[in-house]
Amino acid sequence: MTETQADRPGDLAARKRELLRRRLESAGLAHTPARAERIPPRPADTARLPLSYAQSRMWLLQQLDPASPAYNVCLAIRLRGPLDADALRTALAGLLARHEVLRTRYPTADDGTPHQVVDAVAELDLEETDLHGLPPDERDWRADALARAASATPFDLTADHPLRALLLRRADQDHTLVLTVHHIAWDGGTFNALSRDLSALYRAAVTGADAGLEPLPAQYADFALWQRTTFTDERLAGHLDHWRTHLLPPPRPLDLPTDAPRTPRPTAHGDRRFRTFAPEVTDRLTAFARTTGATPFMVLLAGLAALLHRLTGATDIPIGSAVMNRDLPGLDRLIGNFGNTLALRADLDRDPGTAELVARVRTLCTDAYAHQDMPFDLLVERLRPERHPGRAVWFDVMLLFLTQGLQGPELPGVSVEWETVHNDTTQFDLSLEAFLTGGRLRIEATYRSGLFTPETVDRLLARLETLLAAGLADPEQPVSRLPLMSGAEEQQVLTEWNTTARPVPGTTLAALLAEQAARTPDAPALTFDDLTLGYAALHARAARLARLLVAHGAGPERRVAVALDRGPDLVVALLATLQAGAAYVPLDTGYPAERLAVMIEDAAPALVLTSTAAAHKVPAPAAPTLLLDDPALRERLAALDPAALSDAERLAPLRPEHPAYVIFTSGSTGRPKGVVVPHAAIVNRLLWMADTYRVGPGDRVLQKTPASFDVSVWEFFLPLVTGAALVLARPGGHRDPAHLAELIREQRVTTAHFVPSMLRVFLDDPHAERARGVLRRIVCSGEALPTDLAERCTRLLDGTELHNLYGPTEAAVDVTAWPCADGTGSASGSVPIGHPVWNTRALVLDASLRPVPPGVPGELYLGGSQLARGYLGRPALTAGRFVADPYGPPGARLYRTGDIVRWTVHGALEFLGRADDQVKI
């Protein structure tokens, strides 16, 4: 019989290694089977012992911050029973004698290169502290404090051995052994080797028998020398090629949703949170791993990648992990750091289901394990990835999965329990350690406490469990459709935080203005320079002009263009257009002629209201033009009846759904687009503001925003529907902080609006203090309001309320509000934009229109009574931005803002930026 290729001895051995690899993977172990290569003892005449690659990384990180305990590993081992302290001391001394790495120092040579110095003899100072005389509560607190203090004490690697021991006596038969080891001599596989040897050495010290420990085939320094001499460019070439392909170009850092702004130099301060998954989730995870040929680690990695994808929107998800390269003979018996870091990039492109994602991750991991010999720091050195301030190289999230049991020491007559002692540090933004114990999956999350609150991490772990449970129950469901929230949480963000219904009369802005004029005919309505007009006089002027406009064809569903500088004629023109039933279209004569021509073409106005000075700036429209400062026109208007128009006199009755104004905005398309806002929308907006801010007679509202911007709408009409007075800044005065401060002081202005950038300029001006004690409230909108600016404003103008509002032109000026008295802190560095106003819904949705949880960025969609009708003459654009509301009643619409926001846990909205490249100037 001819020998086949599969039967050859070499190939048979390869098949056995592959079988063993698969069995290890099925047990959740990220290891390759032991290789035949052995670590040779180092020559006796070795002049200088190098550090291993893993040690070099630990050494360098410690030098970057010598006072940091971030790389300390601390274990508290509770020992109950008749402990022999002298035998324990003898066993620890034997441990140092057996393992050279525990009596090694790491000084530097003259060129600054560190090397190993193995001391021939070293005594471990087992410090003992007696606590048994303390009350039980104080004893426990003191023991915990001493353990934490031990874990937080840094090592001087040049002079200290990397192991310290502390024995706390709680009672005669109750002790805690605190072992603190530097990571330069420790990895995830070290504890079992230490426990095994310490147990044998303690038994020998107690009984006088031989410890029964076989001599170690090599020491850690032998491994370090072997690694440095054998890991040549030739040996590592294939590994380097793999990682170059996998890691270049590097992934973008994940924009994790944080609770505080990220800084270029984050602190290493960290904290921990825990979560144990439900038994059924653990069972699904392990069963799914078995049936798909994956490991529990791979399934969990896929779930974490899916969660990070949903939290950040990224499809290239970098996650770090670690392997213990102890596959050479005898390394499993050594104490030391054999670990290596793997940078894994999970691919979430094309929205895979859980089954497909796990398959991708399985391939990703097996490829990585095949190339795990490539030292991480050497990889960084060779590939030189781009560095980002405050970020780790390649990933900020780490996942470890431990399925093999970690066994504590077994001491005769003594029961042993152990736990790690956290020293309030972390090396990554977020690091998850998973343990399969007792049929339950337990996750320990260590996180950068300068970025996250404990509650945020708790929610993150809960969302991981929710997503995993749903994905494993329906593995074909795209990950974009998997829930992140419970039903109660989803109800909260969709409904409870949008409980904004308020009764608002079904009327028009024109009717509101007329009703207020009738209530306060003699009250001052408008002030400009030395001119003051009462309500009756102002409305009489507007009524005369309205009659003329109707005669020129102005009415419902028609538009009147207004190109006037700020002054009484501008206010009269706006009021007259509304009284005529038409929608006003403000034209800013400072715009380029080409832009104005496009706006006039799209608006197709029935006529244009302008002045002699501005007329030459307006492209010739295909509509009549009225010069409001023309003496002949003024005589003609004076002859008209000043009584308010009735519905019968208008071309058609005016209803709430008719347009009140059209304001042009230029979005990402570049071409101006006219936003058509109905009366019902602006009425809701004005009545909400009047009620919320208690605006009424006695208030004086500053009007300084150009009429072509939507903020001007409430500046013009809020005072005139509440009995307050409208104070007009001179043309161009909105740019002059000194003029504004003096105007506020002279006219006793109580309410003013500032775009944040202008507010900063205003506060910088020495005249700003004149507003103190006069202004009751400042309203900000149009830009993100920085927290430092808000705090400065409230300090400088003590007693002035500061309110932060948000809203697009497409939703009647403002749709959310936040009183800065409620606090200004935000992870975005800006003040929250707050809660939805009356009869408005704010939904934060992902790309699949699913609601996102609090703290998670998403796009803001707006619904409710303040939505615009759409874009004038642009049905396709309207359909793309005003979409069907999947969570509202039939026929309901949502406006897609393009703004990225997130809910706080208390139901306020934070503005984070744009979803596109639009820049507002």
C-alpha positions, 0 to 999 in steps of 0.5 A: 500500500502506497503511503499517502501524504496524510499518513506521513509522520510529519503531517500526522503530527500537524493533524494532531496539533490542529485537533488539540488547537480546536479542542483548546478553542472549544474550551475557550482558551486562546492558546496554540498547543505546546510546541516542541521547541525548548528554552535553553538555559542561558550561558553562564558567562552572559554579560547582560540579560535583556528584558523580554518584549513584554517586560520592555513594555512594562518597564517603559510604561512605568518610566513614563509615570514612575509614581503610578501603581497602574501596573501593580497586580494585587491579590488578597488571599483570605486564610481561615484556619490554623495558619502557620505564619513561620511556615508561610514565611519560609514558603515565600522565601522558597518561592523567591529561591525557585523563581529568579524573576521574583528577585530581579531588578531592572537598572539601566546601562549608561546608554539608558537601556534596561537590563535584568539583574538577578540577585543570588539571594533575596529575602522577602520581608513579610510585613505583619499587621495585627488587627484582631483587637479592633471592632469587627467593622473597623477591622474589616475596613482597616484590612481593606484599606491596608490592602488598597494601600499596598496595591497603590504603592509603586515599585522602583524597578531599578531597586525593588524586587517585583513582589511584596507581601503583607500578612493581616491578622484578623483573628487567631485563625483568620488572616489575609495575605496581600501579595502585590506583584509588578506586571513586569513579573506577572501575567494571567497564567502566573497565579496558578504557577504561584499557587501550586508552588506556594502550596507545596512549599508551605506543606513542606515547611509545616510537615518537614517533608520534601516539597516534591517540586521538580526543578524548573527547566528554565528561568524567565531570564532564559526565556527573555534571552531566547526570545531576543536572540531567536525572534529575528526579522526572518522569523517574524517576517510572516507575522509582520506581513499579517499584522501590516495587512490587518492594521494598516491603515489604522482604525479611527479611534472610537468615539465612545459616549463619555460623561466628561470631555476627553482630554489630551492627557487622561489620568490613569485613575480608574474604577470597576463595575461588575455584572453577572449575566442571566443563566439563559444568556450564558447558556445561549452563548456557550451553546452558540459557540459549540454549534458554530465552532467558535469559542465563548470569547469569540461570541462575546467579542462579536457581541462587544463589537456589535455594541460598540458599533451601535454606540459609535456608528463605526463599522471598523471596531478595534478591540484589544485582547491578550494571549499568554504565550506559554505554549513552549514546554515548561513555561506553564510552570514559570512565574513571569510575564509571557503575555502579548497584546493582540489588536483585533479589528471587527468588521461590522460593514454591511450590517451582519447578523449575529451568526455572520458576525461571529463567523467573521470574528472567528476568522479574525481571531484564528488568524491573529492566534496564528501570528500571536508571536509578534511582540506588540511593542515591536509591531508598534515600532515597525508599523509606526501607527499614527498617534492620537493624543489621549489614546492608546495605540490602535484601540481604547477597549480591551476584552479578556476572557478567562475560562480556565479556573484560577486556583488559589493556594491549597494549604493544609487545614486552611480554607482559602478565598482570594480576590484581586485588589483594585488600585483605582487605576486603568490603562484603557478607557474600558477594559472588560474581563469575562469569567465563566464561573458556576455556569454564569458569565461574569463581567468585570469592567475597569474604566477610566473614571475621568470619562465615565460614571459608574452608572454609565458603565452599569448601563453599558454592561446591561446593554451588552447583555440585552444585545447578546441575548437578542442576537443569540435568540435570532442570529440572522437578525441584523445587528442594527435591529437588535435592541439595546434597551428594555421595553421600559427604557424605550418607553421612556425615551420615546414617550415619557421624555416627550410628554409635552402636550399643552392646549394651544388655541387654533389661531393665527399669528395675525389674530394674536397680534390684533387681539393684543393691540385691542387689549393694550392700544395705548401701551408702547409697542415699538421704540426706535431711536427717539420714536415710540409707537403705541399698539394702536398706532403701529397696527393702524399703519400696518392695516393701511399697508395691508389693504394695499397689499391685498389690492396687489394680490397678497393673501393666503398661500401668496408671498410678499418679499421684504427688503428693508433695513431694521426700523419701524417700516420693517415692522410695519411691513411684516405686520401688514403682510400677516394681516393681509394673510400672506407669508413674508419673505425677508431678503437681506440686502447684504447678500450677494445679488446671485443669492437674492436672485435665486431666492426671489425666483423661488419665492415668486412674491406677489410684490416686494416691499423695500426702500429707496436706499435698498431697492438698487440692491434687489435684483429686478423681480417679476413682481411690483415693487413698493418703496415704503419711503416714497412720499407719494406712497405715504400719501396714498397709505394715509388716505386708506382706512386704518381699521384692521382687515376683516376676513371678508376683506382678505382674498381668502380666510386666513387659517392656522395651516396657512404660511406665516413666513418663508425664511431661506436657509442654505444647508448642505446642498448649497442652494438656498431653500425656502422653509415654509412655516405655518401660523400654527407652528409659530403660534405654538412657539410664541405662546410657549415662550411667553408662558415659560419666561413670563413675558408680558407688559413691563418687558422690553424685548431687544430686536437685533437679529437680521430678519433673514434669520429665524431668531428674528421671528420671536424677537419681532412678535413675542413682545407684540403678542404679550403687551411688551415693548419691541426695542429696535437696535439701529441697522448694523447695531447687532455687531456693536457690543457698546451700542447694545450695552448702552441701548439695553441700559437706556431702554431698560431692555429686559430680554435679549438674544445672543448667538454664543459667539456674539455673547462672548464678544459682548461680555468682553466689552467693558460696556457690558456691565451696564446691562447688569441689573437691567436684563432679566433674561438672555436667550442663546441659540444658533450655536453650541453654548460653551459651559465656560461662557455660560458660567462667565455670563452668570457671574458677570451679569449676576441676576440675569437668567440665561437660557439655552435654546435650540431649533432649526428653521424647519421647526419654527425657530426653537424646539428645546430649551434649557435653563442654565440655572439647572447646571451647565456641565456636559460631556460635550463641553457645552450647555445642554439644549434641554427638553422639548417645548410644548407639543413637540417631540424629540427623538434620538434615532440611529441610522435604522431609525431605532431609538438610542439609549441615554448617553448614546449619540444619535441623530435628532428627529423632530415632530409635533406642531412646530414643523414647517410645511416643507421647502418651497417648491422643493418636493423631493428635498421635502420628502427627504428631510420630512419623513414618516414618523414610525412612532407616531399616529398615522400621517405624522411626520418627523424632521431629520435635523442632521444634528447629532445629540444624545439624551442625558439620564435625566431626559435632557438633550446634549448637542454633539455636532453635525452628521454631515459637513455642514458649517453654520456661519 
